C-alpha cells in the first residue's frame, strides 16, 4: 500500500489534479487552471515518473532477504540419501530500517520534483495568458488606429478636392496609413501566435475563458517570503535527495560487514533420519566494500552542497524577481497616473482641432502616433509587470496558494 506523508505547498492537491472534474462555469478559476495543467502531456509524463519513484520506494520497504529452499539427493549403494532444508540470511544490522527511512525521502523527492514541474508549467501557462491578453489589446489598438486613419484619409481626400489641404498633407496621411497597416498585420500575427501558445499549454482553453481574473492581481501575497524558501519544491526536493543519499551512505557503511545466514535441514542418510543446522557468514577479507562506503559518503556530501546551492540560488532568484516586480509596479502605477486623462475622446479632440485648422496635418498625425505609442507602452508595461508578478510568486513558492484564493 502506498503511503503519503503530509507535505506543504499543496502537493496533495497537485497529485490528485487529474481527478478533478471537467471545468464548468461554477469551477473556481484556479482549480480550472490546475485541471487544464494536469492534462498536459509533460505533466502526465512527470506524474508517471513520480509514480515509478513511489513504486521503487515501496520496494525499499520490503524485507531485504528471501528464504532459500535447499535440496540434496544422492544414491549410495541401495540407499537413497536426501536432505531438504531452508536457510535465511539475517539482516543483522537492520539495513531494512534504514531503507525504510530512505523510502520516506525518496517519496518526498519524487513528490516535490513533480510539484516543481507542475508549478513551472502553471507559471508558463499564466505567462502565456497574459501575453495573449496583451496581444489582444495591441491588436484592438492597431485596429482602431487603422480605422481612424481610414476615416482620416477619406476626410483628407474630401478636403483635398475642396482645396483646404495640399497634396503633401494627403501623402502624409497615406504614409501614416501604410505604417498602421503593417502594425495591424504584426499585431494580428502576434495575437494568433499567443492564442496558439495558450492552447498548447492548456488543452481545453478557449477565449471564452479569457485571461487571468483581475482578482488574482489584487490578492496580497506574503511580502516577506522567508518562510516559503524551505517549502519551495526545488529546495524541498534537493533537501529530500540529500537526506536520501545520507541514508544510502548509512546502508553502504553497514554493508561493509556481512550478514550471517542460518539454515535447518532434515533428511535420511544410510537409512537413518538426519537433522542438520547450518550457519554461514561471508568473510569480507579480499574486499570489505569500504570503497563503496566512502563513495556513498562523498555522494552524500555532494548532495548536501547541492541542497545548499539550490536554497541559496532560490533565495537570490526570489530576491531578483521581487526587485523586478517592485520596479515595474511603480512604473505601471506612474503610467496609469499620467494617462488618466488620455481617454477615447482625446483622439476626437485632436481630430476636431485638425478639422478646424488649429493643427496641421503633420502635427495631427504626429500627435496620433504619440498617443498610440503611449497606449502601447502601457500595454507592454502591464504585460511586463504581470509576468514579473507571476515569476515572483513562482520563485517564492506562493503561486499555488495564491491561485487557491480565487473564487
Wavefront OBJ file of the C-alpha trace (Angstrom):
o trace
v 0.000 0.000 0.000
v 1.417 3.372 -0.999
v 1.749 5.865 1.803
v 1.944 9.640 1.500
v 3.265 11.908 4.179
v 1.624 15.286 4.610
v 3.555 17.759 2.512
v 3.188 21.549 2.356
v 2.791 23.615 -0.819
v -0.471 21.845 -1.572
v 1.230 18.829 -3.152
v -1.587 16.523 -2.180
v -3.958 18.564 -4.336
v -1.438 18.664 -7.152
v -1.066 14.899 -7.094
v -4.814 14.492 -7.403
v -5.285 17.155 -10.058
v -6.059 14.560 -12.699
v -9.098 13.507 -10.644
v -10.704 16.939 -10.760
v -13.985 17.207 -12.675
v -14.233 18.930 -16.007
v -14.213 22.706 -15.870
v -17.593 24.347 -15.503
v -18.623 27.979 -15.168
v -19.002 27.350 -11.429
v -15.484 25.919 -11.073
v -13.020 28.261 -9.357
v -10.585 29.621 -11.924
v -7.563 28.323 -10.008
v -8.998 24.801 -9.934
v -9.871 25.042 -13.616
v -6.296 26.029 -14.409
v -4.857 23.129 -12.398
v -7.220 20.752 -14.132
v -6.025 22.003 -17.509
v -2.370 21.776 -16.491
v -2.839 18.193 -15.320
v -3.911 17.172 -18.837
v -0.709 18.382 -20.487
v 1.473 15.506 -21.788
v 4.538 16.854 -19.986
v 2.673 16.780 -16.671
v 1.329 13.286 -17.365
v 4.893 12.114 -18.072
v 6.155 13.757 -14.867
v 3.324 12.181 -12.879
v 4.176 8.705 -14.168
v 7.840 9.299 -13.381
v 6.789 10.198 -9.852
v 4.621 7.075 -9.616
v 7.581 4.957 -10.705
v 9.691 6.509 -7.951
v 6.925 5.858 -5.424
v 6.793 2.213 -6.511
v 10.546 1.926 -6.030
v 10.105 3.431 -2.571
v 7.513 0.731 -1.815
v 10.103 -1.838 -2.820
v 12.671 -0.332 -0.469
v 10.414 -1.091 2.484
v 10.257 -4.790 1.715
v 12.429 -7.357 3.565
v 15.996 -7.425 2.323
v 16.439 -11.208 2.054
v 14.142 -14.010 0.961
v 14.449 -17.511 2.427
v 16.180 -20.116 0.290
v 14.987 -23.662 -0.264
v 17.800 -26.251 -0.332
v 17.544 -29.830 -1.559
v 20.089 -32.594 -1.953
v 19.784 -36.146 -3.226
v 22.335 -38.936 -3.742
v 22.303 -42.667 -4.351
v 24.696 -44.637 -2.137
v 24.505 -48.352 -2.852
v 20.968 -49.473 -2.220
v 20.268 -46.417 -0.028
v 18.634 -43.192 -1.108
v 20.117 -40.257 0.766
v 18.383 -36.886 0.668
v 18.111 -33.646 2.539
v 15.544 -30.828 2.425
v 16.167 -27.567 4.209
v 15.512 -23.859 4.433
v 18.067 -21.111 5.003
v 17.561 -17.466 5.760
v 20.026 -14.561 5.692
v 19.577 -12.280 8.706
v 19.538 -8.509 8.369
v 21.803 -8.295 11.373
v 22.377 -4.529 11.243
v 18.819 -3.523 10.312
v 19.557 -2.270 6.822
v 15.840 -2.618 6.148
v 15.078 0.017 8.787
v 17.487 2.397 7.092
v 15.945 1.611 3.707
v 12.527 2.456 5.142
v 13.802 5.880 6.128
v 15.343 6.229 2.697
v 11.984 5.365 1.122
v 10.358 8.249 3.006
v 12.796 10.724 1.479
v 12.517 9.057 -1.913
v 8.784 9.734 -1.833
v 9.312 13.326 -0.791
v 11.891 13.905 -3.530
v 9.565 12.399 -6.157
v 6.546 14.388 -4.993
v 8.398 17.691 -4.753
v 10.051 17.137 -8.132
v 6.609 16.592 -9.642
v 5.279 19.666 -7.825
v 8.134 21.714 -9.296
v 7.228 20.614 -12.834
v 3.570 21.485 -12.183
v 4.477 24.885 -10.719
v 6.738 25.695 -13.666
v 4.085 24.680 -16.170
v 1.491 26.726 -14.268
v 3.789 29.740 -14.407
v 4.341 29.218 -18.134
v 0.593 28.893 -18.732
v -0.217 32.079 -16.847
v 2.505 33.986 -18.681
v 1.071 32.696 -21.954
v -2.350 34.010 -20.919
v -1.072 37.500 -20.082
v 0.804 37.511 -23.392
v -2.473 36.691 -25.113
v -4.246 39.474 -23.242
v -1.549 41.959 -24.227
v -1.585 40.755 -27.840
v -5.367 41.126 -27.969
v -5.193 44.669 -26.590
v -2.440 45.553 -29.045
v -4.445 44.135 -31.942
v -7.532 46.079 -30.864
v -5.488 49.286 -30.585
v -3.938 48.709 -34.015
v -7.370 48.047 -35.494
v -8.734 51.254 -34.010
v -5.803 53.219 -35.398
v -6.248 51.679 -38.826
v -9.956 52.512 -38.845
v -9.215 56.032 -37.650
v -6.679 56.597 -40.418
v -9.097 55.177 -42.977
v -11.612 57.802 -41.887
v -8.878 60.425 -41.879
v -7.813 59.501 -45.405
v -11.397 59.915 -46.595
v -11.580 63.358 -44.987
v -8.199 64.295 -46.454
v -9.394 63.425 -49.935
v -12.546 65.494 -49.470
v -10.581 68.490 -48.199
v -8.010 67.988 -50.945
v -10.760 68.214 -53.576
v -12.178 71.221 -51.788
v -8.766 72.886 -51.809
v -8.452 73.013 -47.986
v -5.360 70.729 -47.930
v -2.275 70.363 -50.029
v -1.066 67.264 -51.821
v 1.699 66.942 -49.210
v -0.901 66.572 -46.457
v -2.625 63.836 -48.433
v 0.652 61.986 -48.932
v 1.442 62.234 -45.209
v -1.928 60.664 -44.398
v -1.332 57.856 -46.892
v 2.140 57.131 -45.479
v 0.745 57.028 -41.944
v -1.936 54.602 -43.056
v 0.635 52.271 -44.659
v 2.569 52.234 -41.393
v -0.571 51.383 -39.494
v -1.364 48.585 -41.949
v 1.963 46.957 -41.161
v 1.490 47.465 -37.422
v -2.001 45.960 -37.597
v -0.698 42.943 -39.516
v 2.086 42.375 -36.999
v -0.393 42.718 -34.141
v -2.695 40.114 -35.673
v 0.231 37.710 -36.209
v 1.297 38.153 -32.575
v -2.285 37.563 -31.451
v -2.552 34.329 -33.429
v 0.751 33.084 -32.012
v -0.334 33.952 -28.474
v -3.671 32.203 -28.994
v -1.972 29.039 -30.260
v 0.551 29.202 -27.408
v -2.270 29.271 -24.875
v -3.981 26.278 -26.482
v -0.687 24.336 -26.489
v -0.264 24.634 -22.727
v -3.955 24.492 -21.800
v -5.662 21.755 -23.874
v -9.203 22.896 -23.107
v -8.598 26.636 -23.206
v -10.727 28.868 -25.371
v -11.088 32.608 -25.473
v -14.368 32.134 -23.623
v -12.257 31.533 -20.502
v -10.476 34.786 -21.381
v -7.440 35.613 -19.311
v -6.465 35.650 -15.687
v -9.167 37.143 -13.426
v -8.422 40.645 -12.183
v -8.952 39.335 -8.668
v -5.660 37.471 -8.972
v -3.680 40.721 -9.199
v -5.442 42.125 -6.136
v -4.508 39.221 -3.828
v -1.766 40.339 -1.486
v 0.900 37.614 -1.156
v 3.362 37.371 1.702
v 5.720 40.317 1.353
v 8.336 38.547 3.494
v 8.630 35.135 1.842
v 11.438 33.874 4.098
v 9.175 31.128 5.418
v 8.470 29.938 1.881
v 12.008 29.074 0.820
v 12.248 25.733 2.573
v 8.836 24.777 1.199
v 9.632 25.704 -2.379
v 9.531 22.427 -4.338
v 13.010 22.919 -5.825
v 14.538 23.436 -2.365
v 12.452 20.710 -0.717
v 13.324 18.213 -3.454
v 17.037 18.963 -3.082
v 16.784 18.539 0.689
v 14.961 15.205 0.307
v 17.594 13.991 -2.158
v 20.299 14.935 0.319
v 18.569 13.011 3.104
v 18.110 10.083 0.734
v 21.824 9.961 -0.093
v 22.638 10.165 3.612
v 20.631 7.015 4.169
v 22.376 5.415 1.197
v 25.701 6.162 2.889
v 24.458 4.520 6.092
v 23.414 1.414 4.155
v 26.779 1.291 2.385
v 28.583 1.537 5.721
v 26.501 -1.293 7.135
v 27.243 -3.363 4.027
v 30.953 -3.420 4.907
v 30.028 -6.091 7.445
v 28.411 -9.173 6.025
v 25.118 -10.591 7.253
v 25.038 -14.205 8.511
v 22.764 -16.953 7.217
v 21.100 -19.653 9.261
v 19.586 -22.832 7.934
v 17.952 -26.077 9.033
v 17.528 -29.267 7.022
v 16.129 -32.746 7.515
v 16.546 -35.938 5.558
v 17.829 -39.525 5.575
v 21.308 -40.952 5.211
v 22.109 -44.687 5.234
v 18.591 -45.394 6.435
v 18.871 -43.024 9.406
v 16.975 -39.788 9.947
v 19.169 -36.707 9.778
v 18.667 -33.244 11.264
v 21.172 -30.561 10.386
v 21.796 -26.944 11.286
v 23.817 -24.570 9.148
v 25.454 -21.249 9.818
v 27.455 -19.212 7.329
v 28.789 -15.702 7.025
v 30.768 -14.205 4.132
v 34.313 -13.227 5.017
v 34.970 -9.725 3.780
v 38.688 -10.290 3.555
v 39.586 -9.683 -0.056
v 37.036 -6.903 -0.407
v 35.456 -5.209 2.578
v 33.476 -2.780 0.376
v 34.946 0.215 2.180
v 35.490 1.996 -1.141
v 31.766 1.798 -1.860
v 31.005 3.153 1.599
v 33.424 6.021 1.074
v 31.890 6.814 -2.307
v 28.393 6.853 -0.788
v 29.582 9.217 1.947
v 31.130 11.522 -0.633
v 27.923 11.426 -2.643
v 26.012 12.486 0.458
v 28.401 15.392 0.971
v 27.872 16.401 -2.646
v 24.090 16.249 -2.224
v 24.335 18.414 0.882
v 26.307 21.053 -1.013
v 23.837 20.878 -3.882
v 20.948 21.429 -1.460
v 22.708 24.466 -0.002
v 23.361 25.740 -3.520
v 19.736 25.287 -4.595
v 18.451 27.018 -1.478
v 20.880 29.898 -1.914
v 20.109 30.232 -5.629
v 16.371 30.160 -4.931
v 16.741 32.922 -2.375
v 18.574 35.161 -4.839
v 16.171 34.281 -7.648
v 13.253 35.313 -5.455
v 15.069 38.499 -4.460
v 15.761 39.403 -8.085
v 12.172 38.606 -9.105
v 10.874 40.726 -6.241
v 13.055 43.681 -7.230
v 11.901 43.471 -10.853
v 8.263 43.224 -9.766
v 8.575 46.240 -7.473
v 10.207 48.438 -10.133
v 7.701 47.503 -12.822
v 4.771 48.013 -10.456
v 5.963 51.524 -9.623
v 6.365 52.378 -13.311
v 2.972 50.939 -14.197
v 1.257 52.930 -11.451
v 3.040 56.089 -12.613
v 1.974 55.416 -16.204
v -1.625 54.937 -15.086
v -1.485 58.253 -13.238
v -0.039 60.075 -16.238
v -2.571 58.793 -18.754
v -5.683 59.144 -16.617
v -6.861 61.942 -18.884
v -5.919 60.110 -22.053
v -9.382 58.759 -22.819
v -11.113 57.815 -26.005
v -12.221 61.412 -26.572
v -8.599 62.602 -26.787
v -8.317 61.392 -30.374
v -11.652 63.037 -31.178
v -10.388 66.276 -29.655
v -7.294 66.110 -31.846
v -9.455 65.472 -34.892
v -11.674 68.480 -34.127
v -8.606 70.703 -33.812
v -7.288 69.394 -37.128
v -10.615 69.945 -38.862
v -10.857 73.468 -37.502
v -7.361 74.227 -38.771
v -5.784 74.683 -35.319
v -3.391 71.820 -36.141
v -1.579 70.982 -39.319
v -1.840 67.518 -40.829
v 1.760 66.622 -39.941
v 1.239 67.803 -36.361
v -2.057 65.928 -36.150
v -0.549 62.676 -37.426
v 2.390 63.031 -35.041
v 0.012 63.573 -32.122
v -1.959 60.466 -33.088
v 1.250 58.480 -33.328
v 2.452 59.667 -29.916
v -0.926 58.842 -28.386
v -0.795 55.330 -29.861
v 2.785 54.787 -28.676
v 1.818 55.906 -25.183
v -1.065 53.452 -25.050
v 1.125 50.679 -26.467
v 3.785 51.431 -23.867
v 1.158 50.926 -21.171
v 0.151 47.563 -22.633
v 3.792 46.409 -22.672
v 4.444 47.772 -19.188
v 1.410 45.968 -17.788
v 2.495 42.764 -19.524
v 5.997 43.000 -18.066
v 4.637 43.690 -14.586
v 2.214 40.764 -14.730
v 4.927 38.401 -15.932
v 7.243 39.644 -13.183
v 4.491 39.172 -10.596
v 3.868 35.594 -11.744
v 7.597 34.898 -11.718
v 7.949 36.309 -8.212
v 5.123 34.116 -6.927
v 6.757 31.103 -8.583
v 10.223 31.873 -7.222
v 8.885 32.325 -3.687
v 6.671 29.235 -3.890
v 3.408 31.151 -3.432
v 1.862 30.653 -6.876
v -0.290 27.649 -5.965
v -1.570 29.104 -2.697
v -2.414 32.401 -4.418
v -4.398 30.585 -7.105
v -6.343 28.727 -4.446
v -7.603 32.052 -3.070
v -9.500 32.775 -6.284
v -13.251 32.275 -6.082
l 1 2 3 4 5 6 7 8 9 10 11 12 13 14 15 16 17 18 19 20 21 22 23 24 25 26 27 28 29 30 31 32 33 34 35 36 37 38 39 40 41 42 43 44 45 46 47 48 49 50 51 52 53 54 55 56 57 58 59 60 61 62 63 64 65 66 67 68 69 70 71 72 73 74 75 76 77 78 79 80 81 82 83 84 85 86 87 88 89 90 91 92 93 94 95 96 97 98 99 100 101 102 103 104 105 106 107 108 109 110 111 112 113 114 115 116 117 118 119 120 121 122 123 124 125 126 127 128 129 130 131 132 133 134 135 136 137 138 139 140 141 142 143 144 145 146 147 148 149 150 151 152 153 154 155 156 157 158 159 160 161 162 163 164 165 166 167 168 169 170 171 172 173 174 175 176 177 178 179 180 181 182 183 184 185 186 187 188 189 190 191 192 193 194 195 196 197 198 199 200 201 202 203 204 205 206 207 208 209 210 211 212 213 214 215 216 217 218 219 220 221 222 223 224 225 226 227 228 229 230 231 232 233 234 235 236 237 238 239 240 241 242 243 244 245 246 247 248 249 250 251 252 253 254 255 256 257 258 259 260 261 262 263 264 265 266 267 268 269 270 271 272 273 274 275 276 277 278 279 280 281 282 283 284 285 286 287 288 289 290 291 292 293 294 295 296 297 298 299 300 301 302 303 304 305 306 307 308 309 310 311 312 313 314 315 316 317 318 319 320 321 322 323 324 325 326 327 328 329 330 331 332 333 334 335 336 337 338 339 340 341 342 343 344 345 346 347 348 349 350 351 352 353 354 355 356 357 358 359 360 361 362 363 364 365 366 367 368 369 370 371 372 373 374 375 376 377 378 379 380 381 382 383 384 385 386 387 388 389 390 391 392 393 394 395 396 397 398 399 400 401 402 403 404 405 406 407
